[in-house]
Amino acid sequence: MSGKSKYPEQFRRDAVELARSSDRPLRQVARELGVNHETLRNWVRTAEQAQAAPADAAAVVDQEELRALRKRVAELELEKDILRKAAAYFAKEMGR
């Protein structure tokens, strides 16, 4: 929500909560509060985006962690392959 507003932050939060919990149309709620309906709609939209943002951030973190884990698995598989070849080589050398 914008930094410079004639409405206090607590009023905006309460208005958004009222708009979400009410069965009345957004226009009617806005009219009862003495706020332009587009202003109230913007407040509701901004609040919804703010709630969605943490979920999106968590998804990004999960994707980064998944990418790092896949890279680590590839490294471990390469190391395992090298060790298997080394073990086969030394077993062959010991058999001579």
N, C-alpha and C positions, 0 to 999 in steps of 0.2 A: 504494500500500500504506500502511497506517496508520502513523503516526509512532511509536506506542507498541506494541511487540510483544516477546514474549519470544524471538522468533527473529530472529537477525541478518539483515540485508539480503542478504548473500552466500549464506546458507543458503537463503533464500527463492528467490533467482535460480537457484541450483543445483537446488533441488527442482522448480522450474518446468521447467527444461531437461530434467531427468530424466523428468518426467512426459510431456513432449512427445516425447522421443526414444525412450521405452520402448514396447515392444509390450504390456506388462502393463497391466491395468486401473488406473485412477486410485486406486481403493480399496487395491489391493495396494501400489502405490508409496507411498501415504500411510502405510499400516501399517508398511512397511519403514523409513520415515523417522521413525516415531513421531509423526506429525502426524494430526490429524483430517482425514478425506477432504474434508469441506466447506471446511476451511481451505485445503487444497491446491487445491481447485477454484476458490476465490476468488482465490488467487494467480495461477493460470493465466488466469482470466478478466481480471483486472486487467492482466496482462502483455499479453494480446491486445489489450485496449482501448488500452493505451499505444502499441502498435505501429500500431494503426489510426489513432490521432489525428494523426500527421504527415501521413498520406495525406489525411485529411479536411481538415486545415489547408491543404494544397497545393491541394485542390479549391476551397476558399473563396477562396484567393488568385487562382486561375485564373479563377473566376467574376467576381471584382471587376475583374481586368484586362480580361476580355472585355467587361464592362459599360462600362468607361472607354474602351476602343477603339471600341466601337459608338457611344458618344456623340461621340467625336472624328470618326469617319467621317461622322456626321450633320452635324456642324458644317462639315466640309470640303465636303460635298455642297451645303450651303446657300451657302457662300462661292463655290463654283464656279458655282452657278446665278446668283447676284448678278453675278459677273464676266461671265458669258455675256450677261446682259441689258444690262449696262453697255457691253460691246463692241458689241452690236447697236445700241444707242442711238447711240453715238459714230460708228459706221460709217454710220448713217443721216444723222447730222448732217454728216458730212464729204462725203457724196454730194450735198448740196444746193448 
